[in-house]
Amino acid sequence: MANPVPSPRRVSRITCQVHGRLSDVVKRRLTQLGVDSALMESGRTVRELRTSRPFGLPGATVRLDDAPSEVFRITVPTDAESTVMDSLIRAAELDAPGHGSIFCRRLNEYGNFELPEIYDSSEAERAGDSRRGVEPRDSARGGPGDAGRPQSHTLLRDLTLITCILSMPGSGEQVARVALDLGSCVPVVTLGRGTGVRDRLGLLRITIPVQKEIVRLLVPEHDANEIMRLLIEEARLDRPGRGFLYRTPVEAALLDTSLRIGRQEHAASIEQIIAAVDELKRGTSWRKRFAAMDRSGGDPTRYLRPENREIALISGEGRTNRLIEAAIAAGAGG
């Protein structure tokens, strides 16, 4: 008799994207919180590097600069998402530019394993301080590191996640440049392997590389359609074999505001100012930028298929091919 299909349960999937040197900090904090299982993925963040022109010439040169990044994905009960996100923000100091970003999505999960029992974040921080030999702070004195009175962070709740899966070499740089030029977010790029339709093309499969670049962008919800139109045009995703993109809703997020690297001429960068206004306004709707944009390119949603859904399969090594074959046999594209 086949094992019965488990009933879906509503969970929170938290994704924490940090600079490579903060990876161990996030691992320790997850252990202290009681999270014993996390999906890790290595990638890179892309920013603009501005340097002065040689020989004292006016202006600056601009090029893209990569930095190593680690992506953590964990699944927690929905009532624990705020505790986990706030604790990770404090541990990795994600409110500091350049450290990384974090966001949460609500989804239906099928599985036969128990969700982690999340410990109190203040206890986790005290445990971390004691292991490092740091004297716990007196709650009466307060301060941003006070475990007895954890600092609250203003999370943005009007964002959407755009995922671009690109087949052509160099497309990731094109998409990242569009995002940085718009000032929307810091792109995170990872690598993957494509299968499905490509495997059924016979000799034509050599025209579509098996290696894929996956670019993830956290953008304001009200500008998502127009940003997707620009990405489709730039990467030519309306042509066969170039790749595809899709968007998914985000429950809450804290963004990395360090879009550009270089000498800072003022007390605060424009990205820091924008982040401060986002916090004051409690959202990003104040900076909507596409209201008066020329829409001669047509409706960007004509490329989208709203009846589709994202299904993510996470399994032990060695079972992936079987799961892919079953998914394709059931009608998945790849």
Secondary structure, 3 states (H helix, E strand, C coil): CCCCCCCCEEEEEEEEEEEHHHHHHHHHHHHHHCCCCCEEEEEEEEEEEEEECHHHCCCEEEEEEEEEEEEEEEEEEHHHHHHHHHHHHHHHCCCCCCCEEEEEEEEEECCCCCCCCCCCHHHHHHHHHHHCCCCCCCCCCCCCCCCCCCCCCCCECCEEEEEEEECCCCHHHHHHHHHHHHCCCCCEEEEEECCCHHHHCHHHHHHCCCEEEEEEEEEEHHHHHHHHHHHHHHHCCCCCCCEEEEEEECCEEECCCCCEECCCCCCCCHHHHHHHHHHHHCCCHHHCCCCCCCCCCCCHHHHCCCCCCCCCCCCCCCCHHHHHHHHHHCCCCC
